[in-house]
């Protein structure tokens, strides 16, 4: 992905809403509970996707599902004479949380850029990749959601290289660490 992302979904509801997750990817347990004024329960009312940094002004007071994704790192590069090892860039992290936002309040959306690509032109040389940028959603009275970008790939003309690390996230009910890219040898 050439950039990170942030997505906001407005959930039409009133009352209390609690989201809990017990190691989602191991056990699969997620509980959503609450009191809602609609007989059909909560439903998504609107969706907004950001691919560049900016601001979000809440149009309604209520629960909003905010998901933020960090950008991926670039892969390493090498030009072969005898031996080159290069790994891909790590994936950006993902964080998601249901936040209670107030109509008219403005929140800051920061979108990270993908790791800058690298190249080499001389035989027997290599260049490490660059880390992806961090994405975040922040504002007064809420927990800041941050999804860090993935690490840049590694390269070597003499040894095996470890895979680039995935990004880590913080602040959410659901946190997914970016995938580490495999070792090159």
VEXLUM-663613 format. One line per field, with one value per residue: residue number from 1; x, z, y of N, C-alpha, C in turn. Coordinates in nm, 3 decimals. Atoms other than C-alpha are relative to their C-alpha. Example, Ala and Ser with C-alpha at 12.3 -4.5 7.8 and 13.67 -1.06 7.14 Angstrom:
// residues 2
num <- c(1 | 2) $
n.X <- c(0.089 | -0.082) $
n.Z <- c(0.000 | -0.006) $
n.Y <- c(-0.119 | -0.119) $
ca.X <- c(1.230 | 1.367) $
ca.Z <- c(0.780 | 0.714) $
ca.Y <- c(-0.450 | -0.106) $
c.X <- c(0.090 | -0.077) $
c.Z <- c(0.000 | 0.073) $
c.Y <- c(0.120 | 0.109) $
***
This chain:
// residues 185
num <- c(1 | 2 | 3 | 4 | 5 | 6 | 7 | 8 | 9 | 10 | 11 | 12 | 13 | 14 | 15 | 16 | 17 | 18 | 19 | 20 | 21 | 22 | 23 | 24 | 25 | 26 | 27 | 28 | 29 | 30 | 31 | 32 | 33 | 34 | 35 | 36 | 37 | 38 | 39 | 40 | 41 | 42 | 43 | 44 | 45 | 46 | 47 | 48 | 49 | 50 | 51 | 52 | 53 | 54 | 55 | 56 | 57 | 58 | 59 | 60 | 61 | 62 | 63 | 64 | 65 | 66 | 67 | 68 | 69 | 70 | 71 | 72 | 73 | 74 | 75 | 76 | 77 | 78 | 79 | 80 | 81 | 82 | 83 | 84 | 85 | 86 | 87 | 88 | 89 | 90 | 91 | 92 | 93 | 94 | 95 | 96 | 97 | 98 | 99 | 100 | 101 | 102 | 103 | 104 | 105 | 106 | 107 | 108 | 109 | 110 | 111 | 112 | 113 | 114 | 115 | 116 | 117 | 118 | 119 | 120 | 121 | 122 | 123 | 124 | 125 | 126 | 127 | 128 | 129 | 130 | 131 | 132 | 133 | 134 | 135 | 136 | 137 | 138 | 139 | 140 | 141 | 142 | 143 | 144 | 145 | 146 | 147 | 148 | 149 | 150 | 151 | 152 | 153 | 154 | 155 | 156 | 157 | 158 | 159 | 160 | 161 | 162 | 163 | 164 | 165 | 166 | 167 | 168 | 169 | 170 | 171 | 172 | 173 | 174 | 175 | 176 | 177 | 178 | 179 | 180 | 181 | 182 | 183 | 184 | 185) $
n.X <- c(0.084 | -0.086 | 0.029 | 0.085 | 0.140 | 0.087 | 0.140 | 0.092 | 0.137 | 0.092 | 0.093 | 0.121 | 0.039 | -0.010 | -0.024 | -0.136 | -0.050 | -0.128 | -0.061 | -0.111 | -0.063 | -0.087 | -0.097 | 0.086 | -0.052 | -0.021 | 0.125 | 0.112 | 0.106 | 0.024 | 0.132 | 0.051 | 0.123 | 0.041 | 0.140 | 0.015 | 0.135 | 0.059 | 0.037 | -0.090 | -0.134 | -0.087 | -0.025 | -0.089 | 0.077 | -0.084 | -0.138 | -0.093 | -0.135 | -0.107 | -0.127 | -0.095 | 0.022 | 0.098 | 0.081 | 0.134 | 0.095 | 0.114 | 0.128 | 0.099 | -0.053 | 0.028 | -0.108 | -0.065 | -0.104 | -0.116 | -0.104 | -0.119 | -0.099 | -0.132 | -0.049 | -0.101 | -0.138 | -0.045 | -0.093 | -0.142 | -0.042 | -0.138 | -0.039 | -0.080 | -0.123 | -0.005 | 0.088 | 0.082 | 0.121 | 0.082 | 0.135 | 0.104 | 0.033 | 0.103 | 0.134 | 0.042 | 0.093 | 0.139 | 0.062 | 0.139 | 0.066 | 0.126 | -0.016 | 0.117 | -0.041 | 0.098 | 0.030 | -0.069 | -0.141 | -0.092 | -0.103 | -0.113 | -0.027 | -0.134 | -0.018 | -0.140 | -0.037 | -0.074 | -0.145 | -0.055 | -0.069 | -0.146 | -0.057 | -0.147 | -0.040 | -0.133 | -0.003 | -0.056 | 0.042 | 0.137 | 0.053 | 0.116 | 0.124 | 0.038 | 0.120 | 0.125 | 0.038 | 0.105 | 0.130 | 0.063 | 0.125 | -0.013 | 0.079 | 0.031 | 0.097 | 0.002 | -0.125 | -0.065 | -0.025 | -0.121 | -0.043 | -0.133 | -0.033 | -0.091 | -0.142 | -0.058 | -0.068 | -0.145 | -0.078 | -0.141 | -0.076 | -0.086 | 0.066 | 0.146 | 0.058 | 0.129 | 0.113 | 0.037 | 0.103 | 0.130 | 0.030 | 0.077 | 0.106 | 0.040 | 0.118 | 0.127 | 0.061 | -0.053 | -0.136 | -0.061 | -0.138 | -0.030 | -0.072 | -0.144 | -0.033 | -0.093 | -0.146 | -0.056 | -0.132) $
n.Z <- c(0.000 | 0.010 | -0.108 | -0.104 | 0.015 | -0.117 | 0.039 | -0.108 | 0.022 | -0.100 | -0.042 | -0.049 | -0.126 | -0.119 | -0.117 | -0.024 | 0.089 | -0.046 | 0.089 | -0.063 | 0.086 | -0.074 | 0.091 | 0.114 | 0.105 | -0.055 | -0.046 | 0.078 | -0.084 | -0.001 | -0.055 | 0.013 | -0.076 | -0.029 | 0.010 | 0.120 | 0.017 | 0.120 | -0.028 | 0.073 | -0.059 | 0.065 | 0.142 | 0.057 | 0.062 | 0.091 | 0.007 | 0.061 | 0.013 | 0.020 | 0.053 | -0.026 | -0.131 | -0.002 | -0.122 | 0.004 | -0.088 | -0.025 | 0.040 | -0.100 | -0.128 | -0.014 | 0.015 | 0.131 | 0.009 | 0.067 | 0.033 | 0.052 | 0.053 | 0.031 | 0.135 | 0.012 | 0.030 | 0.134 | 0.006 | 0.024 | 0.139 | 0.020 | 0.137 | -0.020 | 0.063 | -0.044 | -0.110 | -0.055 | -0.072 | -0.029 | -0.044 | 0.023 | -0.113 | -0.092 | 0.012 | -0.103 | -0.100 | 0.004 | -0.131 | 0.014 | -0.129 | 0.005 | -0.078 | -0.011 | 0.049 | -0.018 | 0.121 | 0.010 | -0.041 | 0.109 | -0.036 | 0.094 | 0.070 | 0.059 | 0.085 | 0.032 | 0.137 | 0.016 | 0.001 | 0.128 | 0.071 | 0.016 | 0.114 | 0.012 | 0.141 | 0.008 | -0.034 | -0.130 | -0.105 | -0.049 | -0.076 | -0.083 | 0.027 | -0.094 | -0.078 | 0.032 | -0.098 | -0.096 | 0.016 | -0.132 | -0.017 | -0.134 | -0.030 | -0.140 | -0.066 | 0.049 | 0.003 | 0.131 | 0.068 | 0.081 | 0.072 | 0.055 | 0.128 | 0.001 | 0.019 | 0.133 | 0.023 | -0.022 | 0.111 | -0.028 | 0.107 | -0.059 | -0.093 | -0.002 | -0.070 | -0.065 | 0.063 | -0.057 | -0.104 | 0.021 | -0.089 | -0.120 | -0.018 | -0.138 | -0.028 | 0.047 | -0.051 | 0.090 | 0.044 | 0.082 | 0.036 | 0.140 | 0.029 | 0.026 | 0.127 | -0.021 | 0.009 | 0.134 | -0.003) $
n.Y <- c(-0.116 | -0.118 | -0.093 | 0.054 | -0.036 | -0.011 | 0.009 | -0.031 | 0.043 | -0.051 | 0.104 | -0.065 | 0.061 | -0.084 | 0.082 | 0.047 | 0.103 | 0.053 | 0.098 | 0.070 | 0.097 | 0.090 | 0.060 | 0.027 | 0.089 | 0.133 | 0.061 | -0.047 | -0.054 | -0.143 | -0.027 | -0.136 | -0.007 | -0.136 | -0.037 | -0.081 | -0.050 | 0.058 | 0.139 | 0.090 | -0.010 | -0.096 | 0.022 | -0.100 | -0.107 | -0.076 | 0.050 | -0.096 | 0.056 | -0.098 | 0.051 | -0.108 | -0.062 | -0.108 | -0.004 | 0.056 | -0.067 | 0.087 | -0.058 | 0.043 | 0.047 | 0.142 | 0.096 | 0.006 | 0.103 | -0.058 | 0.098 | -0.067 | 0.095 | -0.056 | 0.030 | 0.104 | -0.039 | 0.039 | 0.112 | -0.028 | 0.019 | 0.042 | 0.036 | 0.120 | 0.046 | 0.138 | 0.036 | -0.108 | 0.038 | -0.118 | 0.034 | -0.099 | -0.087 | 0.049 | -0.057 | -0.094 | 0.051 | -0.044 | -0.021 | -0.038 | -0.026 | -0.072 | -0.123 | -0.087 | -0.131 | -0.105 | -0.077 | -0.128 | 0.010 | 0.033 | 0.097 | 0.001 | 0.126 | 0.000 | 0.118 | 0.024 | 0.036 | 0.125 | -0.014 | -0.043 | 0.107 | -0.011 | 0.072 | -0.005 | 0.012 | 0.059 | 0.141 | 0.037 | -0.095 | 0.018 | -0.112 | 0.032 | -0.073 | -0.105 | 0.027 | -0.069 | -0.101 | 0.029 | -0.065 | -0.016 | -0.075 | -0.059 | -0.119 | -0.026 | 0.087 | 0.138 | 0.074 | -0.007 | 0.126 | -0.009 | 0.120 | -0.027 | 0.062 | 0.114 | -0.028 | 0.016 | 0.127 | 0.005 | 0.055 | 0.027 | 0.065 | 0.102 | 0.093 | 0.006 | -0.114 | 0.021 | -0.070 | -0.129 | 0.014 | -0.064 | -0.111 | 0.027 | -0.099 | -0.025 | -0.080 | 0.055 | 0.123 | 0.101 | -0.038 | 0.103 | -0.031 | 0.028 | 0.124 | -0.006 | 0.064 | 0.110 | -0.009 | 0.025 | 0.064) $
ca.X <- c(0.000 | 0.148 | -0.001 | -0.175 | -0.548 | -0.807 | -1.173 | -1.459 | -1.800 | -2.087 | -2.295 | -2.654 | -2.732 | -2.775 | -2.690 | -2.386 | -2.176 | -1.895 | -1.658 | -1.431 | -1.187 | -1.021 | -0.720 | -0.933 | -0.700 | -0.648 | -0.993 | -1.219 | -1.416 | -1.559 | -1.850 | -2.052 | -2.321 | -2.526 | -2.860 | -2.978 | -3.282 | -3.341 | -3.523 | -3.284 | -2.981 | -2.677 | -2.623 | -2.370 | -2.502 | -2.205 | -1.849 | -1.553 | -1.209 | -0.895 | -0.590 | -0.425 | -0.385 | -0.654 | -0.928 | -1.258 | -1.550 | -1.814 | -2.155 | -2.346 | -2.287 | -2.255 | -2.047 | -1.802 | -1.592 | -1.246 | -0.991 | -0.635 | -0.372 | 0.002 | 0.187 | 0.408 | 0.787 | 0.972 | 1.168 | 1.547 | 1.739 | 2.056 | 2.245 | 2.406 | 2.768 | 2.788 | 2.559 | 2.270 | 2.002 | 1.716 | 1.387 | 1.057 | 0.928 | 0.711 | 0.336 | 0.185 | -0.018 | -0.395 | -0.585 | -0.960 | -1.178 | -1.535 | -1.516 | -1.790 | -1.747 | -1.927 | -2.100 | -1.897 | -1.572 | -1.275 | -1.026 | -0.684 | -0.624 | -0.259 | -0.184 | 0.164 | 0.337 | 0.469 | 0.842 | 1.038 | 1.160 | 1.531 | 1.747 | 2.111 | 2.299 | 2.644 | 2.703 | 2.771 | 2.593 | 2.276 | 2.051 | 1.811 | 1.448 | 1.277 | 1.015 | 0.652 | 0.498 | 0.266 | -0.105 | -0.314 | -0.650 | -0.645 | -0.836 | -0.955 | -1.129 | -1.048 | -0.780 | -0.528 | -0.517 | -0.175 | -0.078 | 0.295 | 0.434 | 0.626 | 1.004 | 1.217 | 1.356 | 1.716 | 1.987 | 2.336 | 2.604 | 2.770 | 2.516 | 2.155 | 1.923 | 1.630 | 1.286 | 1.160 | 0.945 | 0.577 | 0.439 | 0.286 | -0.026 | -0.170 | -0.487 | -0.751 | -0.988 | -0.855 | -0.480 | -0.316 | 0.063 | 0.185 | 0.325 | 0.701 | 0.841 | 1.041 | 1.414 | 1.618 | 1.914) $
ca.Z <- c(0.000 | -0.099 | 0.205 | 0.535 | 0.583 | 0.836 | 0.809 | 1.020 | 1.045 | 1.224 | 1.425 | 1.478 | 1.842 | 2.185 | 2.533 | 2.638 | 2.409 | 2.520 | 2.294 | 2.438 | 2.267 | 2.416 | 2.196 | 1.882 | 1.648 | 1.886 | 2.034 | 1.805 | 2.099 | 2.050 | 2.253 | 2.161 | 2.408 | 2.490 | 2.495 | 2.167 | 2.072 | 1.743 | 1.757 | 1.499 | 1.711 | 1.597 | 1.226 | 1.015 | 0.900 | 0.716 | 0.609 | 0.535 | 0.411 | 0.440 | 0.221 | 0.299 | 0.627 | 0.728 | 0.983 | 1.058 | 1.201 | 1.363 | 1.208 | 1.479 | 1.846 | 1.902 | 1.854 | 1.564 | 1.464 | 1.375 | 1.200 | 1.127 | 0.915 | 0.903 | 0.570 | 0.452 | 0.433 | 0.102 | 0.000 | -0.016 | -0.345 | -0.477 | -0.802 | -0.832 | -0.907 | -0.701 | -0.399 | -0.300 | -0.035 | -0.001 | 0.190 | 0.132 | 0.353 | 0.658 | 0.663 | 0.854 | 1.171 | 1.212 | 1.512 | 1.556 | 1.836 | 1.888 | 2.007 | 2.134 | 1.933 | 1.981 | 1.690 | 1.575 | 1.736 | 1.499 | 1.512 | 1.350 | 1.093 | 1.006 | 0.719 | 0.682 | 0.346 | 0.219 | 0.254 | -0.022 | -0.283 | -0.326 | -0.617 | -0.693 | -1.023 | -0.940 | -0.941 | -0.604 | -0.408 | -0.202 | -0.025 | 0.268 | 0.222 | 0.412 | 0.686 | 0.618 | 0.796 | 1.097 | 1.075 | 1.365 | 1.476 | 1.769 | 1.939 | 2.266 | 2.498 | 2.310 | 2.315 | 2.033 | 1.787 | 1.631 | 1.367 | 1.295 | 0.953 | 0.865 | 0.863 | 0.550 | 0.395 | 0.457 | 0.202 | 0.210 | -0.038 | 0.210 | 0.450 | 0.495 | 0.614 | 0.855 | 0.731 | 0.787 | 1.098 | 1.085 | 1.241 | 1.590 | 1.704 | 2.021 | 2.165 | 2.023 | 2.117 | 1.819 | 1.747 | 1.465 | 1.430 | 1.070 | 0.915 | 0.931 | 0.591 | 0.565 | 0.591 | 0.270 | 0.223) $
ca.Y <- c(0.000 | 0.338 | 0.510 | 0.441 | 0.480 | 0.588 | 0.496 | 0.629 | 0.467 | 0.640 | 0.395 | 0.505 | 0.439 | 0.587 | 0.467 | 0.273 | 0.060 | -0.168 | -0.358 | -0.623 | -0.851 | -1.157 | -1.224 | -1.205 | -1.390 | -1.682 | -1.737 | -1.537 | -1.393 | -1.045 | -0.910 | -0.602 | -0.505 | -0.199 | -0.025 | 0.124 | 0.332 | 0.148 | -0.186 | -0.333 | -0.237 | -0.041 | 0.008 | 0.189 | 0.525 | 0.678 | 0.593 | 0.819 | 0.706 | 0.921 | 0.853 | 1.188 | 1.377 | 1.623 | 1.680 | 1.512 | 1.709 | 1.490 | 1.555 | 1.369 | 1.300 | 0.928 | 0.620 | 0.613 | 0.311 | 0.444 | 0.220 | 0.336 | 0.155 | 0.234 | 0.235 | -0.050 | -0.029 | -0.048 | -0.353 | -0.365 | -0.366 | -0.523 | -0.571 | -0.908 | -0.986 | -1.302 | -1.284 | -1.056 | -1.112 | -0.866 | -0.883 | -0.706 | -0.426 | -0.500 | -0.440 | -0.148 | -0.210 | -0.173 | -0.031 | 0.005 | 0.146 | 0.259 | 0.621 | 0.851 | 1.171 | 1.502 | 1.679 | 1.980 | 1.866 | 1.845 | 1.557 | 1.526 | 1.251 | 1.179 | 0.940 | 0.791 | 0.753 | 0.423 | 0.363 | 0.537 | 0.289 | 0.220 | 0.108 | 0.037 | 0.061 | -0.078 | -0.453 | -0.614 | -0.337 | -0.332 | -0.084 | -0.130 | -0.025 | 0.257 | 0.236 | 0.323 | 0.620 | 0.612 | 0.695 | 0.827 | 0.968 | 1.213 | 1.492 | 1.636 | 1.391 | 1.070 | 0.804 | 0.859 | 0.571 | 0.511 | 0.253 | 0.255 | 0.177 | -0.138 | -0.151 | -0.123 | -0.440 | -0.548 | -0.626 | -0.771 | -0.869 | -1.108 | -1.271 | -1.376 | -1.100 | -1.100 | -1.000 | -0.647 | -0.603 | -0.519 | -0.202 | -0.198 | -0.011 | 0.142 | 0.289 | 0.055 | -0.223 | -0.419 | -0.407 | -0.600 | -0.598 | -0.577 | -0.893 | -0.941 | -1.022 | -1.346 | -1.391 | -1.375 | -1.611) $
c.X <- c(0.089 | -0.023 | -0.079 | -0.144 | -0.064 | -0.142 | -0.086 | -0.139 | -0.084 | -0.100 | -0.121 | -0.047 | -0.005 | 0.020 | 0.144 | 0.037 | 0.135 | 0.049 | 0.115 | 0.054 | 0.093 | 0.091 | -0.068 | 0.054 | 0.035 | -0.131 | -0.121 | -0.113 | -0.005 | -0.142 | -0.034 | -0.133 | -0.038 | -0.150 | -0.013 | -0.145 | -0.068 | -0.028 | 0.091 | 0.144 | 0.087 | 0.015 | 0.090 | -0.082 | 0.081 | 0.140 | 0.086 | 0.139 | 0.098 | 0.122 | 0.108 | -0.035 | -0.100 | -0.071 | -0.135 | -0.085 | -0.122 | -0.129 | -0.112 | 0.074 | -0.038 | 0.124 | 0.049 | 0.105 | 0.114 | 0.105 | 0.115 | 0.101 | 0.130 | 0.044 | 0.108 | 0.138 | 0.038 | 0.096 | 0.143 | 0.032 | 0.145 | 0.024 | 0.106 | 0.130 | 0.009 | -0.114 | -0.076 | -0.118 | -0.075 | -0.140 | -0.098 | -0.021 | -0.111 | -0.134 | -0.028 | -0.100 | -0.141 | -0.051 | -0.143 | -0.062 | -0.132 | 0.012 | -0.131 | 0.046 | -0.117 | -0.017 | 0.067 | 0.145 | 0.084 | 0.112 | 0.107 | 0.022 | 0.137 | 0.019 | 0.148 | 0.021 | 0.071 | 0.149 | 0.051 | 0.079 | 0.149 | 0.043 | 0.152 | 0.034 | 0.134 | -0.005 | 0.066 | -0.036 | -0.144 | -0.041 | -0.121 | -0.119 | -0.025 | -0.131 | -0.120 | -0.035 | -0.114 | -0.126 | -0.065 | -0.131 | 0.003 | -0.089 | -0.027 | -0.104 | -0.007 | 0.139 | 0.059 | 0.024 | 0.121 | 0.033 | 0.133 | 0.023 | 0.094 | 0.143 | 0.044 | 0.071 | 0.150 | 0.069 | 0.144 | 0.064 | 0.084 | -0.072 | -0.150 | -0.052 | -0.135 | -0.108 | -0.028 | -0.114 | -0.128 | -0.019 | -0.080 | -0.100 | -0.032 | -0.130 | -0.133 | -0.052 | 0.048 | 0.133 | 0.058 | 0.140 | 0.023 | 0.084 | 0.148 | 0.028 | 0.112 | 0.146 | 0.047 | 0.139 | 0.025) $
c.Z <- c(0.000 | 0.112 | 0.107 | -0.026 | 0.135 | -0.052 | 0.122 | -0.040 | 0.112 | 0.031 | 0.061 | 0.125 | 0.109 | 0.118 | 0.009 | -0.097 | 0.051 | -0.101 | 0.075 | -0.098 | 0.084 | -0.099 | -0.127 | -0.097 | 0.051 | 0.033 | -0.082 | 0.081 | -0.007 | 0.051 | -0.022 | 0.074 | 0.023 | -0.009 | -0.116 | -0.015 | -0.126 | 0.025 | -0.073 | 0.052 | -0.077 | -0.149 | -0.051 | -0.077 | -0.107 | 0.004 | -0.067 | 0.002 | -0.028 | -0.057 | 0.006 | 0.135 | -0.011 | 0.134 | -0.027 | 0.100 | 0.014 | -0.036 | 0.097 | 0.128 | 0.012 | -0.020 | -0.145 | 0.007 | -0.083 | -0.020 | -0.068 | -0.043 | -0.031 | -0.140 | 0.002 | -0.031 | -0.141 | 0.010 | -0.023 | -0.148 | -0.006 | -0.147 | 0.012 | -0.081 | 0.032 | 0.095 | 0.049 | 0.071 | 0.031 | 0.041 | -0.036 | 0.124 | 0.085 | -0.021 | 0.114 | 0.094 | -0.025 | 0.143 | -0.023 | 0.139 | -0.026 | 0.097 | 0.004 | -0.035 | 0.011 | -0.130 | 0.005 | 0.044 | -0.119 | 0.052 | -0.109 | -0.055 | -0.065 | -0.076 | -0.038 | -0.145 | -0.002 | -0.002 | -0.139 | -0.064 | -0.015 | -0.125 | 0.006 | -0.148 | -0.017 | 0.042 | 0.135 | 0.111 | 0.039 | 0.080 | 0.081 | -0.041 | 0.110 | 0.070 | -0.053 | 0.112 | 0.090 | -0.034 | 0.137 | -0.011 | 0.143 | 0.016 | 0.148 | 0.051 | -0.050 | 0.013 | -0.141 | -0.053 | -0.090 | -0.061 | -0.067 | -0.130 | 0.016 | -0.025 | -0.144 | -0.012 | 0.018 | -0.119 | 0.044 | -0.121 | 0.055 | 0.087 | -0.022 | 0.078 | 0.061 | -0.075 | 0.071 | 0.100 | -0.042 | 0.099 | 0.122 | 0.019 | 0.148 | 0.004 | -0.034 | 0.076 | -0.082 | -0.052 | -0.077 | -0.039 | -0.146 | -0.016 | -0.023 | -0.127 | 0.023 | -0.021 | -0.142 | 0.017 | -0.123) $
c.Y <- c(0.123 | 0.101 | -0.074 | 0.042 | 0.023 | -0.004 | 0.027 | -0.045 | 0.056 | -0.111 | 0.069 | -0.072 | 0.105 | -0.093 | -0.042 | -0.111 | -0.044 | -0.102 | -0.063 | -0.102 | -0.085 | -0.072 | -0.048 | -0.104 | -0.138 | -0.067 | 0.041 | 0.061 | 0.151 | 0.020 | 0.146 | 0.001 | 0.145 | 0.018 | 0.097 | 0.043 | -0.054 | -0.148 | -0.098 | 0.006 | 0.099 | -0.032 | 0.112 | 0.102 | 0.073 | -0.059 | 0.106 | -0.061 | 0.113 | -0.070 | 0.108 | 0.063 | 0.113 | 0.004 | -0.063 | 0.075 | -0.090 | 0.072 | -0.035 | -0.038 | -0.147 | -0.084 | -0.001 | -0.110 | 0.057 | -0.108 | 0.073 | -0.106 | 0.074 | -0.043 | -0.108 | 0.057 | -0.044 | -0.118 | 0.048 | -0.024 | -0.046 | -0.030 | -0.107 | 0.000 | -0.148 | -0.034 | 0.123 | -0.063 | 0.128 | -0.045 | 0.111 | 0.086 | -0.061 | 0.070 | 0.098 | -0.064 | 0.052 | 0.015 | 0.048 | 0.017 | 0.070 | 0.116 | 0.077 | 0.140 | 0.098 | 0.079 | 0.137 | -0.003 | -0.045 | -0.088 | -0.002 | -0.140 | 0.014 | -0.131 | -0.012 | -0.037 | -0.135 | 0.026 | 0.035 | -0.114 | 0.027 | -0.076 | 0.012 | -0.020 | -0.068 | -0.146 | -0.026 | 0.097 | -0.028 | 0.123 | -0.047 | 0.084 | 0.104 | -0.034 | 0.077 | 0.096 | -0.045 | 0.078 | 0.010 | 0.078 | 0.053 | 0.122 | 0.010 | -0.099 | -0.142 | -0.062 | 0.011 | -0.141 | 0.018 | -0.136 | 0.033 | -0.076 | -0.118 | 0.042 | -0.019 | -0.133 | 0.012 | -0.065 | -0.021 | -0.065 | -0.115 | -0.103 | -0.004 | 0.119 | -0.039 | 0.076 | 0.132 | -0.019 | 0.071 | 0.113 | -0.046 | 0.114 | 0.018 | 0.078 | -0.063 | -0.118 | -0.119 | 0.051 | -0.117 | 0.047 | -0.038 | -0.125 | 0.026 | -0.078 | -0.101 | 0.032 | -0.031 | -0.061 | -0.081) $
***
